[in-house]
Amino acid sequence: MVKVACVAAVSVIILGCHTMTQKPSFEPSPNAVKPVVYQVFTRLFGNMKSANIPWGTIAQNGVGKFSDFNRQALAGIKELGVTHIWYTGVPHHAVIADYTEYDISEDDPDVVKGRAGSPYAVKDYYSVNPDLADNPANRLAEFEQLITRTHAAGMKVIIDIVPNHVARNYQSVAKPDGVEDFGATDNTDVEYARDNNFYYIPGKSFRVPESAVPLGGEEHPLADGRFFETPAKWTGNGARQAQPDINDWYETVKVNYGVRPDGSYDFPTLPDDFRHRDYQQHAAFWAGKSVPDSWLKFEHIVHYWLDKGVDGFRYDMAEMVPVEFWSYLNSSIKSKNPNAFILAEVYNPSLYRDYLQLAKMDYLYDKVGFYDAIKAIIGQRQTTDALEIIQTSMQDIEHHMLHFLENHDEQRIASPEFAGDAQWGQPALVVSSLISTSPTLLYFGQEVGEDGSENAGFGQPSRTSIFDYVGVPAHQRWMNNGLFDGGQLTEEEASLRDFYQQVLNISAHHPAMAGEYMSLHSANRLTQSDYDGSQFAFARWLDDSLLIVVSSFASSHAKSYNLIIPETLVSKLHFADGLFQGRDLLAAGDYQLHVEQGVGNIQINIQAKSAIVIEFKAFEKSNLR
């Protein structure tokens, strides 16, 4: 194991060092300033098996359970500054396993991706994945117990809702009395009817895509290249062929929200001035109006989970469902729980404001923009200039744009296909989590440098598989056979996790995170030769507390420069001329802010692939003269 070296700069400044024992030395806000969301792939979190056989069974590769999230595990998550846990893969989705003794129908491998199945092909919205239960007969009660444990640990619960599509073989065995399955009363003789839940291809039967090889070619009684569905339904991504392409979402079917095949709407539309009205006014708009049946079904589903204690939802591919439906659904949710956390996957920047303001989402992914820029900067394909441009363009909605560096869809930072080195996560995390008032998302295993290299079967290396049973090696070392104490981590992994812990606690609890922001980038780019396109600096402040944040995306070599603090910021903070003492909240180094004639400067010496977060108090003048 290689120890990380500290590099001493001139005077008393210490930079580029991080040790596991150091904790953030600031006065935290008594309540979380902004959310930190921990996304965990529920079936992988507690799995201790490490065989990782491609297409392996549960017996071979193992599976995690709800019960793995015990008090110790939840405490380990909480110490990362986490406020919300997004339990991914909870609603019962199609899976290749025999649970017929629990009155669950078998799923056909011809329309299931992987052996464990996609969490986004939900088969029963009123139940949970039986794989996750110690006793599948009590699976719902076991999840309810997990909700209770999570709340007791001081965190809230988020689960996925996937309104755009459901599994090809949707069949709820747990639905409450009086609830009909999707499609149960559809008129299948027509392509479209407003209150049909699905779209149909009359006169044609579904055919399995060419080149589909379920279970990697392993024999299975149902893997015969056929799946009975007549008439065929539109596929989840909108494909309208009876035989979808292998690259289509062929395991799912598209849900109909009253959007006619020509794209026109069969429901009332929202006046544009509703983008600035609150959820109560949205709820009042929909009261008494006739809406498509699918709207009613999903409203019942989300209320079902709210009643069980779920605190919020992450919506898959929200932009494929009309804004009006979201206005209807989200205003209904907020009427029941005004504090519900609502996060949506939207990738089209031109739609961001519609889905925030008209659809009443709380938060959207900031992928096509912030994440893509960070990834390009790490790959040396772009300079940090892009970050300033993006953040400026988002100022009116920055609070609502969730930042992340990994999630189940994206490549692991440590994978060769992304950065090949988990240390790149350090400068990226500092910028991503501290630049705005928006939430930060952490994907499990990211904090210990998981590289996603396992070939699990259907899922491809670089992304930890969401389709198959697999062990997650670096995470398993933190799990330490169920002790959840990091006892098997390497020194580098433990140091990285401690770094994440420090930064995310600043993000969640430092008062300045609720304050104002100013970029320091352009002012220094123009005046400092060593402050180049690999550096990014900004300020965050509230009242008398100032944070100066500097990240280095240089691939090698330290950088030294005088960081200019512009007169506009010095004036806003009422710093008089003189010397002010600061401290790095990450490495405990000391810094001097020198203010002369209303302009400040700080001597910076920063290592490659690292970051510093300096806290200044307006009243803390240095004794040095």
C-alpha positions in Angstrom: 0.0 0.0 0.0 1.3 3.4 -0.9 1.0 6.2 1.6 -0.2 9.6 0.4 2.5 12.2 0.9 1.8 15.7 2.3 3.4 18.5 0.4 4.4 21.6 2.5 4.2 24.9 0.8 5.9 28.2 1.8 5.2 29.4 5.3 2.5 27.4 7.1 0.4 26.3 4.2 -0.1 22.6 3.9 -1.7 21.2 0.7 -2.6 18.1 -1.2 -2.8 15.9 1.9 -5.6 13.9 3.4 -5.6 11.6 6.3 -8.3 9.3 7.5 -8.4 10.7 11.0 -9.1 14.3 10.1 -12.7 15.5 10.3 -14.2 18.7 9.0 -13.4 21.5 11.5 -16.4 23.8 11.1 -19.5 24.5 13.0 -22.2 22.5 11.2 -25.7 23.7 10.8 -28.0 21.9 13.2 -30.1 20.7 10.3 -29.0 19.6 6.8 -28.4 22.6 4.6 -29.0 20.7 1.4 -29.7 17.0 0.6 -27.0 14.4 0.0 -28.6 11.4 -1.7 -27.0 7.9 -1.4 -28.1 5.8 -4.3 -27.7 2.1 -3.5 -28.4 -0.8 -5.7 -30.4 -2.7 -3.1 -29.7 -6.3 -4.3 -25.9 -5.7 -4.5 -25.3 -3.7 -1.3 -25.1 -6.6 1.2 -24.0 -9.4 -1.1 -20.8 -11.0 0.3 -20.2 -13.6 -2.4 -17.3 -12.8 -4.8 -17.4 -15.6 -7.4 -18.7 -13.2 -10.1 -19.5 -15.9 -12.6 -20.9 -14.3 -15.8 -24.7 -15.0 -15.9 -24.3 -16.6 -12.4 -27.3 -17.7 -10.4 -28.2 -16.4 -6.9 -26.6 -19.5 -5.5 -23.4 -18.9 -7.4 -23.0 -15.1 -7.2 -25.2 -14.2 -4.2 -27.7 -11.4 -3.6 -28.1 -8.8 -0.9 -31.2 -8.4 1.2 -33.2 -5.7 2.9 -32.0 -7.1 6.2 -28.4 -6.3 5.3 -29.2 -2.6 5.9 -28.9 -3.0 9.7 -28.0 -0.4 12.2 -24.3 -0.6 11.5 -24.7 -0.4 7.8 -27.1 2.6 8.0 -24.7 4.4 10.4 -21.9 3.9 7.9 -24.1 5.5 5.2 -25.2 8.3 7.5 -21.7 9.3 8.4 -21.2 10.3 4.7 -23.5 13.2 5.3 -26.4 11.4 3.7 -29.9 12.7 4.2 -31.8 10.4 1.7 -31.2 6.8 0.6 -32.5 6.0 -2.9 -33.1 2.3 -2.7 -32.8 1.3 -6.4 -34.6 -1.8 -7.6 -37.2 -2.2 -4.9 -40.5 -2.4 -6.8 -41.1 -6.0 -8.0 -39.6 -6.3 -11.5 -39.2 -9.2 -13.9 -36.6 -11.7 -12.6 -35.5 -15.1 -13.7 -36.2 -17.1 -10.5 -38.9 -19.5 -9.5 -41.3 -17.9 -6.9 -44.4 -19.8 -8.0 -44.9 -21.1 -4.5 -45.7 -17.5 -3.5 -48.2 -17.2 -6.4 -45.8 -15.2 -8.5 -45.7 -16.1 -12.2 -42.4 -17.1 -13.8 -40.8 -14.5 -16.1 -39.8 -15.5 -19.6 -36.0 -15.0 -20.2 -36.8 -13.9 -23.8 -38.2 -10.6 -22.5 -35.9 -10.2 -19.4 -32.5 -8.5 -19.6 -30.0 -10.4 -17.5 -30.7 -13.1 -15.0 -31.6 -10.7 -12.1 -33.7 -8.5 -14.4 -33.8 -4.8 -15.0 -35.2 -2.7 -12.1 -36.9 -0.6 -14.8 -39.2 -3.4 -16.0 -41.6 -3.3 -13.1 -44.0 -6.3 -12.9 -45.9 -5.4 -9.8 -46.1 -1.9 -8.4 -47.8 -3.0 -5.2 -45.0 -5.3 -4.1 -41.2 -5.6 -3.9 -38.6 -7.7 -5.4 -38.8 -11.2 -3.7 -35.0 -11.6 -4.2 -34.5 -8.9 -1.5 -36.5 -10.7 1.2 -35.2 -13.3 3.7 -38.7 -14.7 3.5 -40.4 -13.9 0.1 -43.8 -14.4 1.6 -43.1 -11.4 4.0 -41.3 -9.3 1.4 -43.5 -6.3 1.8 -43.3 -6.3 5.6 -39.5 -6.6 5.4 -39.3 -3.5 3.2 -41.6 -1.7 5.6 -39.2 -2.6 8.4 -36.3 -1.2 6.3 -38.2 2.1 6.0 -38.6 2.2 9.8 -34.8 1.5 10.3 -33.8 4.1 7.8 -36.0 6.7 9.5 -34.6 5.7 12.9 -31.1 6.3 11.5 -32.1 9.9 10.6 -32.4 9.4 6.8 -35.3 9.4 4.4 -36.3 6.8 1.8 -36.6 7.3 -2.0 -37.7 4.6 -4.4 -38.1 4.4 -8.2 -41.3 5.0 -10.1 -41.1 4.3 -13.8 -44.3 5.8 -15.4 -43.1 5.6 -19.0 -43.2 1.8 -19.2 -43.8 -1.5 -17.4 -42.6 -5.0 -17.8 -44.1 -6.9 -20.8 -45.6 -9.4 -18.3 -47.1 -6.9 -15.9 -49.2 -8.8 -13.4 -49.8 -7.6 -9.9 -50.5 -10.3 -7.3 -50.4 -7.8 -4.4 -52.7 -5.1 -5.6 -55.3 -3.9 -3.1 -58.9 -4.8 -3.6 -60.6 -2.7 -6.3 -57.4 -2.0 -8.2 -57.2 -3.2 -11.8 -53.9 -4.3 -13.5 -52.5 -2.1 -16.3 -54.3 -3.1 -19.5 -56.9 -5.3 -17.8 -59.8 -3.5 -19.4 -58.1 -2.1 -22.5 -59.8 -2.2 -25.9 -57.1 -4.2 -27.8 -58.9 -3.8 -31.1 -57.5 -0.3 -31.6 -54.1 1.2 -31.6 -55.1 4.0 -29.3 -57.9 4.9 -26.9 -57.6 7.6 -24.2 -58.3 5.3 -21.3 -56.3 2.3 -22.6 -53.1 1.9 -20.6 -51.1 0.6 -23.6 -50.8 1.2 -27.3 -51.5 -1.8 -29.6 -50.6 -3.1 -33.0 -53.9 -4.8 -33.9 -53.7 -8.0 -36.0 -50.0 -8.7 -35.1 -48.4 -10.7 -32.4 -45.2 -9.8 -30.6 -42.0 -11.4 -31.8 -38.8 -11.6 -29.8 -36.0 -9.5 -31.3 -33.5 -11.1 -33.6 -30.2 -11.8 -31.9 -31.7 -12.0 -28.5 -29.7 -14.6 -26.5 -31.2 -14.9 -23.0 -29.1 -16.0 -20.1 -26.0 -16.1 -22.3 -27.3 -19.1 -24.2 -28.0 -21.2 -21.2 -30.9 -23.6 -21.5 -34.1 -22.7 -19.8 -37.6 -24.1 -20.2 -39.0 -20.7 -21.3 -36.0 -19.6 -23.3 -37.4 -20.6 -26.7 -37.4 -17.4 -28.7 -41.1 -16.9 -28.1 -43.3 -14.7 -25.9 -47.0 -14.8 -26.2 -48.5 -11.3 -26.6 -51.3 -10.7 -29.0 -52.0 -8.1 -30.2 -48.4 -6.8 -29.8 -48.0 -3.6 -27.8 -45.7 -0.7 -28.4 -42.3 -1.1 -26.8 -41.2 1.0 -23.9 -39.0 3.4 -25.9 -41.9 4.0 -28.3 -40.9 1.5 -31.0 -44.1 0.5 -32.9 -43.0 -2.7 -34.5 -44.4 -6.1 -33.5 -40.8 -7.3 -33.5 -38.7 -4.6 -31.8 -35.0 -4.2 -32.5 -32.5 -5.8 -30.1 -31.5 -2.3 -29.0 -35.0 -1.3 -28.2 -36.4 -1.6 -24.7 -38.0 -4.8 -25.8 -38.5 -6.1 -22.2 -41.0 -3.3 -21.5 -44.2 -1.8 -23.0 -45.0 1.9 -23.4 -47.7 3.3 -21.1 -50.4 5.5 -22.7 -51.1 8.9 -21.0 -53.6 10.2 -23.5 -51.0 11.1 -26.1 -52.4 10.1 -29.5 -50.1 8.3 -31.9 -49.7 11.6 -33.9 -48.4 13.3 -30.7 -51.5 15.4 -30.0 -52.9 15.5 -26.5 -56.2 14.0 -25.4 -56.3 15.8 -22.0 -56.5 19.4 -20.8 -53.2 21.4 -21.2 -51.7 23.8 -18.6 -51.7 27.5 -19.3 -48.1 28.7 -19.4 -48.6 31.1 -16.5 -48.9 28.0 -14.3 -45.1 27.6 -14.4 -44.9 30.1 -11.5 -47.8 28.8 -9.5 -47.5 26.5 -6.5 -48.6 22.9 -6.1 -51.8 23.9 -4.4 -52.9 25.8 -7.5 -51.8 22.9 -9.7 -53.9 20.5 -7.6 -56.9 22.9 -7.8 -56.5 23.1 -11.6 -56.9 19.3 -11.9 -59.6 18.9 -9.4 -62.8 17.6 -11.1 -61.2 17.3 -14.5 -61.5 14.0 -16.5 -58.0 12.5 -17.0 -56.7 9.3 -18.7 -56.9 6.1 -16.7 -53.1 5.7 -16.5 -52.9 9.0 -14.6 -55.3 7.6 -12.0 -53.4 4.3 -11.7 -50.1 6.0 -11.0 -51.6 8.4 -8.6 -52.9 5.4 -6.6 -49.5 3.8 -6.7 -47.5 6.7 -5.4 -50.1 7.3 -2.6 -49.8 3.6 -1.7 -46.0 4.0 -1.1 -46.4 7.3 0.7 -48.8 5.6 3.1 -46.1 3.1 3.8 -43.6 5.8 4.8 -41.7 6.3 1.6 -40.5 9.9 1.5 -40.0 10.5 -2.2 -39.5 9.2 -5.7 -37.0 9.1 -8.5 -38.7 9.1 -11.8 -37.2 7.2 -14.7 -37.1 8.9 -18.1 -39.5 11.6 -17.1 -39.3 13.5 -20.3 -41.0 10.7 -22.2 -44.2 11.4 -20.2 -46.1 14.7 -20.7 -45.7 17.6 -18.4 -49.4 17.8 -17.6 -49.3 14.3 -16.1 -46.5 15.3 -13.8 -48.3 18.4 -12.7 -51.3 16.2 -11.8 -49.2 13.6 -10.0 -46.7 15.8 -8.2 -49.3 18.2 -7.0 -51.2 15.2 -5.6 -48.1 14.0 -3.9 -47.3 17.4 -2.4 -50.8 17.8 -1.2 -50.3 14.6 0.9 -46.7 15.3 1.9 -45.4 18.8 1.1 -41.8 17.6 2.0 -41.8 14.7 -0.4 -38.5 14.5 -2.4 -39.2 14.4 -6.2 -36.3 13.7 -8.5 -36.6 13.2 -12.3 -34.3 11.9 -15.0 -34.5 14.5 -17.8 -31.7 14.8 -20.4 -32.9 17.5 -22.7 -31.7 21.0 -21.4 -34.4 22.8 -23.4 -37.0 21.0 -21.2 -35.4 21.6 -17.8 -37.5 24.6 -16.9 -40.8 23.0 -18.2 -40.2 20.0 -16.0 -39.3 22.1 -13.0 -41.8 24.8 -13.3 -44.8 23.2 -15.0 -44.3 19.6 -14.0 -43.5 20.6 -10.4 -40.4 18.5 -10.1 -38.1 19.3 -7.2 -34.9 18.2 -8.8 -33.5 17.1 -12.2 -30.3 15.3 -13.2 -27.7 17.8 -14.3 -26.1 15.4 -16.7 -26.2 17.0 -20.1 -24.3 20.0 -18.9 -22.4 19.7 -15.6 -21.7 16.0 -15.5 -20.7 15.8 -19.1 -18.4 18.7 -18.7 -16.7 17.3 -15.6 -16.2 14.0 -17.4 -14.6 15.8 -20.4 -12.4 17.9 -18.1 -11.1 14.7 -16.4 -10.5 13.2 -19.8 -8.5 16.3 -20.8 -10.9 17.0 -23.7 -12.2 20.3 -22.3 -11.0 23.0 -20.0 -12.6 24.2 -16.7 -13.9 27.3 -18.6 -16.9 25.2 -19.4 -17.9 24.9 -15.8 -18.2 28.6 -15.3 -20.3 28.9 -18.5 -22.7 26.1 -17.4 -23.1 27.4 -13.9 -23.9 30.9 -15.1 -26.5 29.5 -17.5 -28.2 27.6 -14.7 -28.3 30.4 -12.1 -32.1 30.7 -12.2 -32.6 26.9 -11.6 -29.2 25.8 -10.1 -30.9 24.9 -6.8 -32.9 22.2 -8.6 -30.2 20.6 -10.7 -28.9 17.5 -8.8 -25.2 16.9 -9.3 -23.5 13.5 -9.5 -20.3 11.8 -10.7 -21.6 8.3 -10.8 -25.0 6.5 -10.9 -26.3 3.2 -12.2 -26.3 4.4 -15.8 -22.8 6.0 -15.8 -19.3 4.5 -15.9 -17.4 4.3 -12.7 -14.8 7.0 -12.3 -12.1 4.4 -11.6 -13.0 2.3 -14.7 -10.5 2.5 -17.6 -13.4 3.6 -19.8 -13.8 6.8 -17.7 -10.7 8.0 -15.7 -9.0 4.8 -14.7 -8.1 6.4 -11.3 -10.5 7.0 -8.4 -8.4 10.0 -7.3 -9.9 12.0 -10.1 -13.0 11.9 -8.0 -11.5 14.3 -5.5 -11.4 17.6 -7.5 -14.6 16.6 -9.3 -16.5 15.9 -6.0 -15.4 19.2 -4.5 -16.6 21.2 -7.4 -19.8 19.1 -8.0 -21.0 19.0 -4.4 -20.0 22.5 -3.3 -20.6 24.8 -6.3 -24.4 25.2 -5.8 -27.3 24.8 -3.4 -28.5 21.7 -5.3 -28.4 18.2 -3.9 -25.5 15.9 -4.3 -25.9 12.2 -5.3 -23.3 9.5 -4.3 -23.5 6.1 -5.9 -22.6 3.3 -3.5 -19.0 2.1 -3.9 -18.0 5.4 -5.5 -16.6 6.5 -2.1 -14.1 3.6 -2.1 -13.1 3.7 -5.7 -15.2 0.9 -7.2 -14.1 0.4 -10.8 -17.1 -1.6 -12.2 -14.8 -4.1 -14.0 -16.9 -7.2 -13.3 -18.3 -9.1 -16.4 -21.6 -10.1 -14.8 -23.4 -11.2 -18.0 -25.8 -8.9 -19.7 -24.3 -5.8 -18.1 -21.1 -4.5 -19.5 -17.9 -3.7 -17.5 -17.3 -0.1 -16.4 -20.8 0.1 -15.0 -21.7 -2.1 -12.0 -24.3 -4.4 -13.5 -27.9 -3.6 -12.8 -29.1 -6.7 -14.7 -27.3 -9.6 -13.0 -26.2 -11.0 -9.7 -22.7 -9.8 -8.8 -20.4 -8.9 -6.0 -19.0 -5.4 -5.7 -15.4 -5.9 -4.6 -14.2 -2.5 -3.2 -17.6 -2.1 -1.5 -17.4 -5.6 -0.1 -14.0 -4.6 1.5 -15.8 -1.8 3.3 -18.6 -4.1 4.2 -16.1 -6.4 5.9 -18.2 -9.5 6.2 -21.2 -7.6 7.6 -19.3 -5.4 10.1 -19.6 -2.3 7.8 -16.5 -0.8 9.3 -14.1 -0.6 6.3 -11.9 -3.2 8.0 -10.7 -4.7 4.7 -10.2 -1.5 2.7 -6.8 -0.7 1.4 -5.1 2.4 2.7 -5.9 4.2 -0.5 -9.6 3.2 -0.4 -10.0 4.1 3.2 -8.4 7.5 2.6 -10.6 8.1 -0.4 -13.7 7.3 1.7 -12.6 9.6 4.4 -12.2 12.4 1.8 -15.7 11.8 0.6 -17.0 11.9 4.1 -15.4 15.2 4.8 -16.5 16.9 1.5 -20.1 15.5 1.7 -20.5 16.7 5.3 -19.4 20.1 4.2 -22.0 19.9 1.4 -24.7 18.8 3.7 -24.0 20.8 6.8 -21.8 23.9 6.3 -23.8 27.1 6.6 -22.2 28.6 3.5 -23.8 25.9 1.3 -27.1 27.8 1.8 -25.5 31.1 0.9 -24.2 32.9 -2.2 -21.8 31.9 -5.0 -19.3 33.7 -7.0 -16.9 32.3 -9.6 -13.3 33.3 -9.2 -12.3 31.6 -12.4 -12.3 34.3 -15.1 -10.6 36.9 -12.9 -7.7 34.4 -12.2 -7.6 32.9 -15.7 -6.8 36.4 -17.1 -4.1 37.3 -14.5 -2.4 34.2 -13.2 -0.1 32.2 -15.6 -0.3 29.0 -13.5 -4.0 29.3 -13.0 -4.9 27.6 -16.3 -7.7 25.6 -17.8 -7.0 22.8 -15.3 -7.9 24.9 -12.3 -11.3 25.9 -11.0 -12.0 28.3 -8.1 -15.1 29.8 -6.6 -16.4 31.3 -3.4 -19.4 30.4 -1.2 -20.5 32.5 1.7 -23.2 33.3 4.2 -23.0 36.0 6.8 -19.5 36.1 8.2 -18.4 32.6 6.9 -16.5 32.4 3.6 -15.4 29.3 1.7 -12.8 29.6 -1.0 -12.8 26.4 -3.0 -10.0 25.4 -5.4 -9.8 22.2 -7.5 -7.0 21.1 -9.7 -7.8 18.9 -12.6 -4.1 18.8 -13.7 -3.1 15.3 -14.5 0.4 15.8 -13.0 2.5 18.4 -11.2 1.6 20.9 -8.5 0.4 24.4 -9.4 1.4 27.6 -7.5 -0.2 31.0 -7.9 -1.7 33.9 -6.0 -5.4 33.4 -6.2 -7.1 36.8 -6.7 -10.2 37.6 -4.6 -11.9 40.4 -6.5 -12.9 43.7 -5.0 -16.6 42.9 -5.5 -16.4 39.9 -3.2 -14.1 41.6 -0.6 -16.6 44.5 -0.5 -19.6 42.1 -0.1 -18.0 40.5 2.9 -16.8 43.7 4.4 -13.2 42.6 4.7 -11.0 45.6 5.6 -7.4 45.8 4.5 -5.2 43.4 6.4 -4.4 39.7 6.9 -7.1 37.2 7.7 -6.4 33.6 8.9 -8.1 30.7 7.1 -7.9 26.9 7.4 -8.4 24.1 4.9 -11.3 22.0 6.0 -9.9 19.0 4.2 -6.2 18.9 5.1 -6.1 21.3 8.1 -3.6 23.6 6.5 -3.4 27.3 7.3 -3.9 30.1 4.8 -3.6 33.8 4.7 -6.0 36.1 2.9 -4.2 39.3 2.3 -6.5 42.3 1.5 -4.8 45.5 0.2 -6.7 48.4 -1.3 -9.9 46.3 -1.3 -8.5 43.4 -3.3 -7.5 40.1 -1.8 -5.1 37.3 -2.7 -4.2 33.9 -1.3 -1.0 32.0 -2.0 -2.1 28.6 -3.4 0.1 25.6 -3.9 -2.1 22.7 -5.0 -1.3 19.1 -6.0 -2.6 17.5 -9.2 -6.0 15.7 -8.9 -6.7 17.4 -5.5 -8.7 20.2 -3.9 -8.7 22.6 -1.0 -11.6 24.2 0.8 -10.5 27.2 2.9 -12.8 28.7 5.5 -12.4 32.3 6.5 -14.2 34.2 9.2 -14.4 38.0 8.7 -13.4 38.6 12.3 -10.5 36.2 12.4 -7.5 38.6 11.7 -4.0 37.2 11.7 -1.5 38.3 14.4 1.2 38.3 11.7 2.4 41.7 10.6 
